[in-house]
């Protein structure tokens, strides 16, 4: 059974930091590229960060470049999103995604709220 379980969300003040984790099971994690998406209320789900299956390539949305870092630990089948200098506009539900040719998996999401 494939599972992606996100954790680490919560309430943080502007300028603060959070680290999201996504623990994967039920598939060969090391063969999948991993991404973080987010969806704010009333808006579409958008890509935030991407990391290739071998970890050698990463990409970020312009809105988070220089503030967020995506990483992966294949030994733990886990992908991380380190979020620094958080802004109110980063408030959203954050989703983990695993993708390979013909296969695509999603987690249930974790809420991140940035507010004073």
C-alpha positions as CSV (number, residue, x, y, z in Angstrom):
1,X,0.0,0.0,0.0
2,X,1.5,3.3,-1.1
3,X,1.6,6.0,1.5
4,X,3.0,9.5,1.7
5,X,2.7,11.0,5.1
6,X,3.5,14.7,5.6
7,X,4.3,16.2,9.0
8,X,5.9,19.3,10.5
9,X,3.3,21.9,9.7
10,X,1.9,24.4,12.1
11,X,1.6,28.0,13.1
12,X,4.7,30.2,12.9
13,X,5.3,33.9,13.0
14,X,6.6,35.8,10.0
15,X,10.3,35.4,9.7
16,X,10.2,32.0,11.4
17,X,11.2,28.6,10.1
18,X,9.6,25.2,9.7
19,X,10.8,21.9,8.4
20,X,8.3,19.7,6.7
21,X,8.8,15.9,6.3
22,X,7.2,13.4,4.0
23,X,7.7,9.8,4.8
24,X,7.1,7.4,2.0
25,X,6.3,3.7,1.9
26,X,4.9,1.1,-0.4
27,X,7.1,1.9,-3.4
28,X,10.8,2.2,-4.4
29,X,11.4,5.7,-3.1
30,X,14.8,6.1,-4.7
31,X,13.4,5.7,-8.2
32,X,11.0,8.6,-7.8
33,X,11.4,12.3,-8.2
34,X,9.8,14.1,-5.3
35,X,8.1,17.5,-5.1
36,X,6.3,19.8,-2.7
37,X,3.2,21.6,-3.7
38,X,1.0,24.0,-1.9
39,X,-2.6,25.2,-2.1
40,X,-3.8,28.4,-0.5
41,X,-7.5,28.9,0.2
42,X,-9.4,29.6,-3.0
43,X,-6.3,29.1,-5.2
44,X,-4.9,26.3,-7.3
45,X,-2.3,23.9,-6.1
46,X,1.1,25.0,-7.3
47,X,4.6,23.5,-7.4
48,X,6.9,24.8,-4.7
49,X,10.0,22.6,-5.0
50,X,11.3,19.6,-6.9
51,X,14.1,17.2,-6.4
52,X,15.2,14.5,-8.9
53,X,15.3,10.8,-8.1
54,X,19.1,10.9,-7.6
55,X,19.0,14.2,-5.7
56,X,21.3,15.9,-8.2
57,X,18.7,18.4,-9.5
58,X,16.4,20.8,-7.7
59,X,14.1,23.5,-8.8
60,X,12.1,26.1,-6.9
61,X,9.2,28.4,-7.5
62,X,10.4,32.0,-7.8
63,X,8.4,32.9,-4.7
64,X,10.5,30.6,-2.5
65,X,13.9,30.7,-4.1
66,X,16.6,31.5,-1.5
67,X,14.2,30.7,1.4
68,X,13.2,27.1,1.0
69,X,15.4,24.0,0.6
70,X,14.2,20.6,-0.6
71,X,16.3,17.5,0.3
72,X,15.8,13.8,0.4
73,X,17.1,10.9,2.5
74,X,16.7,7.7,0.5
75,X,17.8,5.5,3.5
76,X,14.7,6.9,5.4
77,X,12.5,7.2,2.3
78,X,11.8,10.7,3.3
79,X,11.8,14.1,1.6
80,X,12.1,17.3,3.5
81,X,11.3,21.0,2.9
82,X,13.2,23.4,5.0
83,X,11.3,26.7,5.0
84,X,13.0,29.8,6.3
85,X,12.1,33.5,6.4
86,X,8.4,32.5,6.2
87,X,5.9,35.1,5.0
88,X,2.1,35.3,5.5
89,X,1.7,34.5,1.8
90,X,3.4,31.1,2.4
91,X,0.2,30.1,4.3
92,X,-1.2,27.0,2.6
93,X,-1.7,23.3,2.8
94,X,1.5,21.7,1.7
95,X,1.4,18.4,-0.2
96,X,4.1,15.9,-1.0
97,X,4.2,14.3,-4.4
98,X,6.1,11.3,-5.8
99,X,6.3,10.9,-9.6
100,X,7.8,8.5,-12.0
101,X,6.7,7.7,-15.6
102,X,3.1,6.5,-15.5
103,X,2.9,6.7,-11.7
104,X,2.0,9.7,-9.4
105,X,1.3,9.6,-5.7
106,X,0.1,12.3,-3.3
107,X,0.1,12.8,0.5
108,X,-2.8,14.1,2.5
109,X,-1.2,17.5,3.1
110,X,-0.1,19.5,6.2
111,X,-1.3,22.9,7.1
112,X,1.3,25.8,7.4
113,X,0.0,29.1,8.8
114,X,2.3,32.1,9.0
115,X,0.7,34.8,11.1
116,X,1.6,37.1,13.9
